[in-house]
């Protein structure tokens, strides 16, 4: 049996110990696989566990380290990948029982970068139907649960990735985000989640606002993962130009004194933020202010029409996907998703869809304008801190299925980097965090402020045993 504590080592610690030949990628991979096997009957964070191929990859990595010829500093580090990021030979049903189970013949750009770096992919993590729920509920995967308390929802759509990070399924977990799907589960599971600038991490197929990014236990580990995956790829027509940068360098060089940070407590539309969520953001703001930052309260820039516009656009898109399915496949989709995608989209006109699309552009313009005077914005990630594991979203109402993304979705549309980082814990020992937003394309700045939050925040709870 492997040393179970090896599964909890950070990527930074693993890279250092691999380079000094103090640890072998094979023994670390065995520890991670044992952790997964011990927790999975309860958590259900993994869609596929690649035990044999992971061990083969770990042995090959160990040989490269022994020969002094690793592919990269990340060679041998275990990683999980969200199910919708294609990997050769694995099905990608996109969270739904209506999806294809045919093995994929090509790898998504970030998965290709992981393999090129010598990383060990230990498996694929779960997600809800079509990625259109902030939940761990899926018609094909079942219910994914929160490691802090398994009757609670991990949120989504990167539900399995966030749960895996909190449970210690290795140090690196790769998710996707189109309206909050990295940051929301990071908030609910008490881990760090970065939504990079659009195009910073190429993705295939690309889509408006859709990004891939890390979910990790530490900011430094996320920065190290960005070093691997933030490389241009021609398959993503929105891919940003090459940026020669070590994201993990100089994380602690930020000077807080004099920074101008906009504090947004209430978005004014969608679900109102709970008092504990607002208090957490205020507490983080006070700590930053004591460290010398200038905190300036700001008003919401998001209108009810903008939020409803993005909801209608997503409904129209999903309705179109549903109608393309044959009746038998459509019947296999989660009923909540069917109701959400059809209750009004079934009668949308072309003018309705264009009005919704124009509201997305209005949201984008307003988000950039609201953040322009500031170095950063600080705000909640999600308005609701807890909801049951079996619910499809906060409130469990298909007619208000996206009201909880008001704090997150605008930054997808404006292409700005945004991160969720835990701050404190409530009286029950459950995580409560904040969201940071930076200027367009300055992902490194968001990582640096997130690292400062790690240093300023109250003492953190030990990572949870699954219970």
N, C-alpha and C positions, 0 to 999 in steps of 0.2 A: 504494500500500500504506500502511495506517495505521501510526502509531508503535506498535510492539508493547508498549512499556512502559506505554502508557495502560491496558491491560487489568489491570495490577497496582496501579493507584491505588486507595486506599481510598475508601469512600463519603464520608467526611468531607472528603478532599481534593477529590473531584469536586464536591461541593456548594459548596465555597468557590470553586473555579475557575469553575464555571458562573455563580455569582453575580457574579463580577468580569469575566465575558465573556472569560476567558483560555482557555477550552476550550469546545468545542461538544459537546453530547450525541451528535451524529451521528458525529463523528470518534472518540469514545470507543466508541460502539456498533460501529463498523466494526472497531476494534482488538479488541474482545471477540469478535466473530464470527470474525475471522481466527485468534485464539487457539483458539477452539473447533474450527475446521476443521483446524488444524494438529495438534491433540491427539486428536481423536475417533477416528481409525482405531485408536489404541492404547488409549485409556481407556474408550470406550463409556459415557460419563456422561450423554449426552443421548438422550432418547427422540425429541424433536422439536426442530428448530432453526427458529425463526420469523424467518428472515432478512429477508424483505420487510416483514412487519408490524412488526418491530423497527426497521428503518430508517425506515419511515414514522412510527412513534411518536417516534423520535429527532429527525427533521426537525421535527415539530410542536412538540416540546419546545424545540428550538433557537429556533424562531420565538417561542415564549412568553417565553423568556429575553431575546431581543433586544427584545421589546416591553415588557419589565419587568413581565410578568404571569405568572410561573410559578404552577403550581397549588399547589406546596408547595416546601419546601427540598430535597425529594428528587426534584423534577422532572428527568427525564432520566437518572436513575441506573439502570444495567443490573441486571437481576435474573433468576435462574432460579427455577423453581417445580417442586416435586415433582409427578410425574405424577398422583398421586391427589388433588391439589387442583384441582378442576374449573375450567376456563377455557372461555369460550364458543367453540365451533367446534372444540375439540380433543377427540379420544377420550381416555378414561381407563380403560384396561383393568385397572388396579390390579395391574400387574406380571405378569399371567398371560395366556397364549395363549388361555385360556378366557374372557377378559373381553370386554366389548362394545367395538367400535370405532366405535360411533355417536358423532358429535360431541355434546358436552354443550351444553345450551341455557341453562345458568346458571353463574355464577361462584361459587366458594367465597368466603366472607367475606374472608379475607386477600388473595385475588387481586383482588377488587373494590376493596379499600382501596389496593392498589398502583396500579391503573389510575386511581383518583380522584386519587392524588397525582402522577400524570404519569410514573411509573416506566416503564422500557422493559423489557418481558418478552422476553428473547432466546430462551426455549425452555423445554421441560419436561424434567426429569431422571428418570433411571431408578430403579426399585425392584424388589425381588423379588416373587414370587407372593403376592398378597393382603397384602403388607407383613409377612408372618409369618416372615421369616428375617432373621437378622443377617448379611446377605451381599449381594453384588452379583450373585447368580445368579438369573436369571429365565427362564421358559419363553418369554417374548415378546421381552425386551430382550437376552438373551444374558448375557455375563459383563462386569460393570463392574469396572475395575481400580484399584488404589491408585496415585496419581501418584508417591509416594515410591519405589515399586518395583512394577512392574506384574505381577509374579508373586504379589503379595500381595493379600489381600482388603481392600476399603475398609470392610467391615462394612455394616450396614444397620439399618433398611430405607431410610433416606435415603442410600442408597449413592451415587447420582449427584450429589446435592447436595453431599455432603462432598468427593467427588473433584473436582467442579467448583470448589469453593472453594480447595482446595489447588493446583489447576492454574492458577488465575487466570482463570476464566471470568467476570470481573467481580467486584465486591465483595460482592454480596448473593445469598444462596441460601436458599430457604424449604423447610423439611422438615416432617415430622410425627413424633410420638413417642407410642407407647402402652405401651412397656415398656423403652425405651432407644434408640429408632430415630433420634433426633438425636444423643444423647450418645455412643453406641457408635461410629458412623462418624466423629464429630468426634475422638474419641480415636485411632482407627486412622489417620486422615488428618492429624492434627496441627493441626486448626483449632479454633476456638471454637464451641461449640454450646450453646444455651440451650433447656431445656425449661421454658417458662413455667408459672406456676400454671394449673390447670385453669380455663378460661373467660376467662383474660386475653386470649388471641387467639381470638376466636370461630371455630368450625369447623363445617362442614356436610358430611355428617351428623355430629352430635355422638355421642360414645360414651364409656363409662366409661374415664377415664384418658387419652383421646386429645387431643392438643394439636398445634398448629402453632407453629413457632418458627424462629429464624435459625441458619444456619451461615455463619460469616464468618471472615476472617483475624484480625480484631481485636475486642476487646470493645466499643470505641466504635462500630464499624460495626454490631454486633448491637443496641446501644442505639438507634442511629439508625433501624434497621429496625423495632424495637419501637414507635418513635414513630408509624410509619405503620400498622402492623397491629394494635396493641393498642387497638382501639376496639370498643365493644359492637355486637352484631348480633342482631336478634330471631330469626334463624333458628337460633341456638344457644341452647337453653333453659338451658344452664349458663353462658352469658355473664355475666361479672362487670359490676358497675355501672361507669359511666364514671369514669375516674381522670385528672384533669387533672395531667399530669406530663410533663416532658421527660426521657426515660430517659437521654439522653446528657449531661445537665447534672450537674455535681458528682460525676462518677465517681471523682475522686481526693480526695474530702473525707473518706473513711473514716478513722477513728482506730483503728489496729490495737492500740495499747496498751490492755490490759484486756479485749479481746474474748475471750470464752470459746468455744473451738472444740473440739468432740468429734472425736477421731481414731479412725476405724474401719478397721482394717487387714485384718480377716478376717471374712467374713460367716458362716463356719461351715457353709454349705450351698451346693450347686451346685458349679461348678468352683472349686477353690482358686486363689487369686491367685498368679501366678508371682513369684519373688523380685525380678525387675527391676521389676515393677509395685508391689510393696510398698515397695521401696527408694525409688522415685520419690515415693510419698506421704509417706514418712518425711522425705525431703529437703525437700519443700515445707513440712512441718510444722515442721522445724527453722528454716527461713527465717522463717516466720511468728512463731515463738517469739522469735527474735532481734529481730524488729521490735516485740515487746512483747505479742503475743497469748498467752493462756493455753491451752496444748494439754493436753487431758485424754483419755487413751485410754479407749475405751468398748467394751463387749462387744456382740456381735451381738444384734439384736432379732428376727431372721428365723429361723423354724424351717423344717425340711425340709418339714413339712406345709403351711406357708404357701406356700412356693415351688412345691410340687407342686400345690397348690390353684389357683394362677393358671395353671399349665401346663395342668391339666385343663380349666379354664374356657375357655382359648383353643383347646384341642383340640376341645372340644364345639362351640364357636361355629364353627370352621372346618369341622368335620364336617357341621354343619347346612348351611353354605353349599355344600359339595361335593355333598351329597345333593340339593340343589335344582337342580343342573346336569343337563342331559341327558347320556347316556353319552358321546357324541362330545366334548362340551365337557369333561367330567371327564377324558377320556383325554388332553386337551391340557395339563392341569395338571402342573407339575413333579412327577415321581414321588416325590421326597423329601417334598414337602408332602402328597401323598396318603397315604403311609405314616405320616407324623407325625400326621395328622388322623384316622386310622382305626384305628391299631394297638390302642388301647384305647377310644377314644371311641365306636366302633361298638357297644359293649355297655354304655355308661354308662346307668344308670337315672336317673330324676328325682332320687332321693335322692343319687346320686353327684354330680350337677351342683350340687345345693343345698349339699352339704358343701363342694364346691370354692368356691362363691360365698361361703360363710360364712368360709372361710379368707382370702379377699380382704379381708373386713371386719376379720378379726383382724390381718392384715398392716397395714392402714391404721391401726388403733388403736395397734399396736405402734410403727409408724414415727413417728407424731406424738408418742407418749410418749417415745420414745428421743431425739428431737431437741429436745423442749421445754426442757430445762435449758440449752441452748446457744444462742449467737448463730448459729452455723453448725456443720455437720458437714463433715469432710474425709475422703475415702476414694478407693479406686480407682473407675474407671469400668467397666472390663472386667477380668476376671481373666487373660485370655490376650492377649498383645500382637500376635502374628502368626499368621496361618494362610493357607493357599493360596487364591488367587483363585477357584479352581474349586469350593471347598467351600461347602456350603449353610449351615454354621455352624461354630464351633470344635468340633473332634472329628468333624464330618461324620456324626453318628449321629442318625437321626430319632427315636430313643427317648430322646435326651438333648438335644433341639434347643434348649431354652431354659434349660439349666443355667447358661449364662454371663450371664444377666440379673439375677442375685441382687443386684448392687450398684445396679441402676438401677430395676427395676420397682416397688419399694415407693413411690417418690416420685411415680409416676404415680397410684397408688391413693390416696395421702395428699394429693394435689393440691398438693404443695409445689414451689416452683421449684428447679431443679437445673441445673448447668452443667458441661460438660467443657471444660477448658482445658489446653493443652499446658504441660509444665514443662521437660522436657529431652529429650535424644536419646541413644540407645544407641550402642554402639561402631560399629555399621554406619551411623550417621547417621539412624536411624529414630525417629519421635516417641514420647514416653512422657509421658502427662499424668495429671491428677487430676480428681476430681469434687468439686464444692462443692454443698451443700444448704442452703437457707435456710428460714426460717419460712413458714408458709402465707401466700400472697398478697404476700409482700415480694420481688417480683422485682428491684426496684431494689437491695436489699441484696446480692443474689447478684451482680448486675452490678458493684457496687462492689468486692466482695472479689475477683472475677475480675480486675478491673483492677489491684488490688494484686498479685495473682499475676503478672500480666504484668510489672509493674515489678520484682518481687523475683526472678524466675526467672533461671537462667543464660542466657547469650547463645544466641540461636536460630540455627538453620541457615538459609541462604537457601532460598526456596521451590523445590521440585524442578522441573527440566526433566523432561518425561515420558521415561522410559527403560525 
